[in-house]
Amino acid sequence: MAEEFDLSRLQDIQREILREFDALCRKKGWRYFLLGGSALGAVRHGGMIPWDDDIDVGMPRPDYIRFLREASGELPPHLFVQDWHSEPDCLISFAKIRDGRSLFREEIPAALPIHHGVFIDVFPLDGAPFELSQVRRMLRRMKVLKFGIINRKTDYFRKKSHPASWYLSLRDRLAGGDAAYEKIDRLAQRYLYGAAPRIANWHGAWAEKEAVPTEMFGEGVRLPFDGLECPVPADYDGYLTCLYGDYRQLPPPEKRISHHETAEIRLAPPDSLKE
């Protein structure tokens, strides 16, 4: 675990990344939404949750594809768009925008030769079936593929004596590196965004809870977010209730903690954010 760090400085860097991302989306006409804890922060706190250590956004798949193709040439040079196309050694099946002036090395991919800067997560949003049993079945298939990727590229399961160590046998069952990513993408895009009964973030932390009725997203509404106005799902009350239940109730003090497991953190000096 990394040494203690200045959470407010980390959040400042993440807000700056979001500011650049939001400006680019406005310029290009790309749709996006704050997701998960970031949407909760906008509704309950008017910005980042005070103890949160990341920002999550989601883009409808057509906009996400354009983002991957075009963003690198539009964002400031210190920002890097990371996904399995730009960095084949990364473990993620979504994207991150990383700040190259800082370091936020997460525990599982710590030894991989990839960018490890402070980041925000950018998730593709896809359609999903109505029946949650089908959603769970698709999620299980994706989980097998994702565990296979982690197993091939790291020694995480061996080091942790992970209870799911039987996934280690996947090494010989899954074809070369890109095949698993491509299979995940094909599964995720089986149902079209906006044309299916649900919209899903297939890569989020809340499993089937992140497959919500399509009408909850709509065109979104913009809410204040630490000096910005960022879009959240139109029915944000219904969306947040699906994820968190009584989301307006603050968690007890002992649970107001950041959640990423980090191996090393070095934050950019404050003046560097004024470039």
N, C-alpha and C positions, 0 to 999 in steps of 0.2 A: 504494500500500500504506500502511496506517495506521502511525503511529509505534508503538514498543514499548509494551506495556501489561502490567499485572499480571494474569497468567493466573489466579493463585489467587483474585483478587477476582472475575474473570469467572466462575469456577467456583462461587464462593459464591453469586452471584446466580442462576445456573442451578439450583443445588441448592435454593434457596428456591422457585423456580418449580415445580420437581418436587415439593417438599414440599406445596405448595398443590394441585397437580394430583392427587397421590396421595390426599390427604385428601378431595378432592371425589369422586374415583372410589370410594373406600371408602363415602362417604356415599350415593352414588347407585347403588352396585352395578354400576358400569361396569367392564368388563374392559379391561386393558391389559397390555402387556409392554414391558420394556426391549428395544431392538433394537440390532443392529450393535455399534458400539464401546461403547455403554452397557451392553449385555448382557455384552460381553467384559470391561468394567471390573468389573462385579459379580462375575464368576466369577474373574477373574485378580487383581484388586486390592482387591476388597471395596468398590468405589466408582468414582468417575471415574478413567479412565486419567490418570496425572499430567500428561501433555502434551496431553490432549484439550481442545477448545474448544467442545464442544456436547454436548447430551443428546438422544437419540432415543428416542421411545416410539411404539408402534403399538397401535391399537385395532381390534378386529373391527368391520367396517362398521356393524352395527346400533348398537353403542355409540358409535362415532364420530359417527354422525348425531345421536344424542341429545346428545353433547358439543357439537356445533356449535350446536344449538338452545338449550341450557340453560346452558352454562358461563359465558357473559358475565354473567348475572345472579347467579351464585353465587361467582365468584372475587373477590378483593379488587379495589378500584377501580383500583389501579395496574397491574393485569394486563389485557392486551387479547388477545382471540382473533382472530387474523388468518387469513383465507383469502380466496378470490376472491369469496365472498358479502359479507363484511364490508368488504373493501377491493378493489374491482374493478380497481384499478391494480396490485395485487401480481402477481408472476410465478409464484407457487407453485400447484400443483394438490393440495396437502395443507394442513395448518394449522400455525401457530406460536402459542405463547403468549409474548407480549412484555411486558417490564417497562418501563413508561413512564417510570421514573425514571433510565434509563440509555440509552446509545446504542451500537449495534453495527451500523454502516452497511456492508453488504456491497457489494462493488465493482459487480456487475452492476446491481442496482436502486438504486444510490446516489442518483440524481437523481429517483427517483419520489416523488410526494407521498403516502407511506405511513408507517405506524409503523416505526421503525427501532430499537426497543429491544432489549436483550439478550433472547434467546429460548431456548426448547426447541422441537424439532420434534415434531409429533404427526401420525403417518401413519395413514391408513386401511389395514386389512388385508382383503384379499379372497381369493376362491378363484382357482385357476389350473389350467390343463390339465396332464395328466400329461406329455405330450411337450414336452421343452424347446425343440424347434424351433417349436412353437406359441407357447410363452412368448416366445421371441425375436421372432417375427413381431408379436405384440401390443406388445412393447416398442418395436419400430421404429416402429409406427404412432403410439404415444404420443410418441415422441421428435420426430417430425415436427411434431405439434401443439404440443409444448412449445417447440420452436425457433421456431415461428411466433408464439407469444405473446411470447417475448423479442424477436423482430425487430420486432414492431409497437410495443412499448412502450419500447424502448431502442435505442441505436446501438452496442450491444456488438460485433456482428459486424463492423461497419465499422471501429470503432476498433482492434480486435484483428487485422484482416485474417484472420478466422477461416477455417480450411481448409474448413469446412462452409458457406461463404458462399452456396452455391447455394440454401440455405434461404431466402434473401432473397426469392426468387421466390414464396414462399408467401403473401405479403401479399395478393395478389389472389385466391388460391385458397381462403383461409380466410375464412369469414364473420365478422361482428362479434365483439367481444371475448369475450363469454360463450360463444359457440358452441364454441370450442376447448376450454374448460374442461369444458363439458357433454359433449363427445365423449370426452374423456379419462375422465370419470366413468363414462360408459356402457360404455366398453371395460373399465375396471377391474372393473366389477360384472357382467361377463358370466358369471362363475362365482361361485357363492355361497360365502361363508366357511363352512368346516366341512363343506360338502356336496361339495366338489371334492377331487381327489386331492392338490392342493397348496394351501398358503397363501402368498400373495405380498404383499410390499410393492412395489407397482408404481412407487413414486416414490423408491426408495432408490438408493444410490450403486453397488450391486454387481450391477445388472442381473439376469440370470437366476439368479444365485446366491441371490437373495432370494426365489426361489420354491422352497420346501422342502416335503417331505412333510407332509401335514396333521397326522399323529400327533406330529410334533416339538413342536408348540405345546401341544396338550392344554389342560388348565386352568391350566398354568403352575405354577411353584414360586417362593416368595419367598426372596430372598437378601439379605444385608446390602448396603447401598449408602450409605456415608457417613452413618451414623446412621439411615437408613431401612431398611425391608425392602420391596423392590420385586420384582414378578413378572418372571420371565424364562421363555422357552419351557421346557416340562417336560423335553424332551430337549435341554438347552442344549449338551451336548457335541456332539451330532450337528448342531445348528443352527450353532454356531460353527465347526465343522469345514467345513461347506458354504461358509461365508463366507470363512474365513481359512486353512483347512488346519491346520497345527500352530499353533494359536492360543496355546498356553501358552509358546511360544518368544518372548521379547522381541525386537522389532526392533532393528537396530543403532542406536547413539546418534544418528547423523546423520538417522535417519528418525523420531526421537521428537519430532515437531513438530506444531503445530496446522495445520489444512488450509483454513480459510476465508480467502478473499481479501477484505480489509476496506479501506474507504476512510477511515473515521473511527471512533474508539472513545472514548466517555466513560463511565466506570463510576460507578454510584451510590456515594455515600459510605457507609462501613460502617454508620454509625448509622442510615441510612435503612432498613436491612434489619430493624431491630428493631421496626418499626411493628406 
